[in-house]
Amino acid sequence: MSLFFESIACQNGRLQNMVGHEKRLNSTRKELLNSSDTIKLDSIPIPEFAKEGLWKCRVSYKYEISKIEFTIHSHSQAQTFRLVKSEMEYPFKYENRSEILKLFQQRGSCDDIIIVNNKMITDSSIGNLIFYDGKKWLTPSSPLLKGTMRTKLLEGGKIQSRSIQIEDLSGFESLMMINALNPFDQSRALPIENIKY
């Protein structure tokens, strides 16, 4: 079985949304590995170089943490998305992302993909998606992976969950990819026309 991982935002030396990351990490360990103990992430040492700016803290684990890496976060983001059909499942954050990478190769001239599973819109290759209908932000109710940022925004009432199919996309004005290092920010919204069929 592949290792699992968490990508945690480290902003000016402070790890973000630790409750959400710990909950997912320990839920994965309990469900797939039958681990009854819990791992606390607040003991992760922050290197001096990561105490300013935005960094990605990648925690690889299985029964216990095997590796911790800090890399500077690139603020570049995908501008265009290609719809790609697949029946894959990715309910846990595995380090083995070979199926997703194969789908990513189908993006053509686009920057990223939107995975369509059983006619339902799910995720991009690196995060969950939210769509704006002119009044509210909605996220697909059937994501491949329930991301920590998505969960936080749902619990905070900033977005709502709804089933979204390909034919529903024309009813939206804009979209946004969200993940631990790319939070909800209106300035990151992209025109719905940036999705290519």
Order of alpha helices (4+ residues) and beta strands (2+ residues): beta-beta-alpha-beta-beta-beta-alpha-beta-beta-beta-beta-alpha-beta-beta-beta-beta
